[in-house]
Amino acid sequence: MFQFEKMKVSDFGPCECCGDVSRRATGMVRRDGDAYAIYHVDWTTQQVARHGAEFYLLLGRFGEGTTAADKFLVALHFFIEPDTLVSWWLTLTKRQWQRIHWLVVA
């Protein structure tokens, strides 16, 4: 069974183009009690239809004795087009995900 643990939710902004508040949620996903993934989601409140949302999932082995080499990052940009929902999946290289300021992996 998967369990989602909210670690932190913060608001910031205002958004430069619409003036609404942006929100960031970060947490841990556990599978049968063991760490399975770290998630991070960014969106602008009241503006998901306009701006979409960014999802990042850090997957791999966690715990004592693991390193950044034991993990990989998947990014999803979710947005709404007329008459459909669209998402793009990206698998980032280690160099790309090291530039993400909120991500600290041991």
C-alpha positions as CSV (number, residue, x, y, z in Angstrom):
1,M,0.0,0.0,0.0
2,F,1.2,3.5,-0.8
3,Q,1.1,6.3,1.8
4,F,1.7,10.0,1.0
5,E,3.3,12.0,3.8
6,K,3.1,15.8,3.6
7,M,6.4,17.2,4.7
8,K,6.0,20.9,3.8
9,V,3.5,23.2,2.0
10,S,4.4,26.8,1.4
11,D,2.9,29.7,-0.5
12,F,4.9,32.3,-2.3
13,G,4.5,35.0,-4.9
14,P,2.6,36.7,-6.2
15,C,2.8,35.1,-9.7
16,E,4.4,37.6,-12.1
17,C,1.8,37.2,-14.8
18,C,-1.5,36.8,-13.0
19,G,-0.9,38.1,-9.4
20,D,-2.2,34.9,-7.7
21,V,-0.3,33.0,-5.0
22,S,1.8,30.1,-6.0
23,R,2.0,27.0,-3.8
24,R,4.7,24.3,-3.3
25,A,4.0,20.9,-1.7
26,T,6.8,18.4,-0.9
27,G,6.5,15.1,0.8
28,M,7.5,11.4,0.9
29,V,5.7,8.4,-0.6
30,R,6.0,5.2,1.4
31,R,5.3,1.7,0.1
32,D,4.5,-0.8,2.7
33,G,6.2,1.5,5.3
34,D,9.5,1.9,3.4
35,A,10.6,5.1,1.7
36,Y,9.7,4.8,-2.0
37,A,9.8,8.3,-3.5
38,I,9.9,12.0,-2.7
39,Y,7.4,14.3,-4.5
40,H,7.4,18.0,-5.2
41,V,4.6,19.9,-6.8
42,D,4.4,23.5,-7.8
43,W,1.2,25.3,-9.0
44,T,-0.5,28.7,-8.9
45,T,-3.7,28.7,-6.9
46,Q,-6.8,29.5,-8.9
47,Q,-4.7,29.2,-12.1
48,V,-4.1,25.6,-12.8
49,A,-6.1,25.8,-16.0
50,R,-4.0,28.7,-17.1
51,H,-0.5,27.7,-15.9
52,G,-0.7,24.0,-15.3
53,A,1.4,22.3,-12.6
54,E,4.9,20.9,-12.2
55,F,5.3,17.5,-10.6
56,Y,8.7,16.0,-9.7
57,L,9.2,12.5,-8.4
58,L,12.5,11.3,-7.0
59,L,12.5,7.5,-7.2
60,G,15.0,4.8,-6.3
61,R,16.6,3.3,-3.2
62,F,16.5,5.4,0.0
63,G,18.0,4.9,3.4
64,E,21.3,4.3,5.0
65,G,24.1,3.5,2.6
66,T,22.4,4.8,-0.5
67,T,23.7,7.7,-2.6
68,A,22.3,10.0,-5.3
69,A,23.5,7.4,-7.8
70,D,20.7,5.1,-6.4
71,K,18.0,7.5,-7.5
72,F,16.5,9.1,-10.6
73,L,14.1,12.0,-11.1
74,V,11.0,12.1,-13.3
75,A,9.4,15.5,-14.1
76,L,5.8,16.0,-15.3
77,H,4.4,19.2,-16.7
78,F,0.6,19.0,-16.5
79,F,-1.5,21.5,-18.5
80,I,-5.0,21.8,-20.0
81,E,-5.6,22.3,-23.7
82,P,-9.0,23.0,-25.1
83,D,-11.1,19.8,-24.8
84,T,-8.2,17.7,-23.3
85,L,-5.8,17.2,-20.4
86,V,-2.1,16.9,-21.4
87,S,1.0,16.0,-19.6
88,W,4.7,15.7,-20.6
89,W,7.0,13.3,-18.9
90,L,10.7,14.0,-18.7
91,T,13.4,11.9,-17.2
92,L,16.2,14.2,-16.1
93,T,19.9,13.4,-16.1
94,K,21.8,13.7,-12.9
95,R,23.3,17.0,-14.0
96,Q,19.9,18.4,-14.7
97,W,18.3,17.4,-11.4
98,Q,21.3,18.6,-9.4
99,R,20.3,22.2,-10.5
100,I,16.9,21.9,-8.8
101,H,17.3,24.1,-5.8
102,W,14.8,22.3,-3.5
103,L,16.3,18.8,-4.0
104,V,19.0,17.6,-1.5
105,V,19.8,13.9,-1.9
106,A,22.2,11.9,0.1
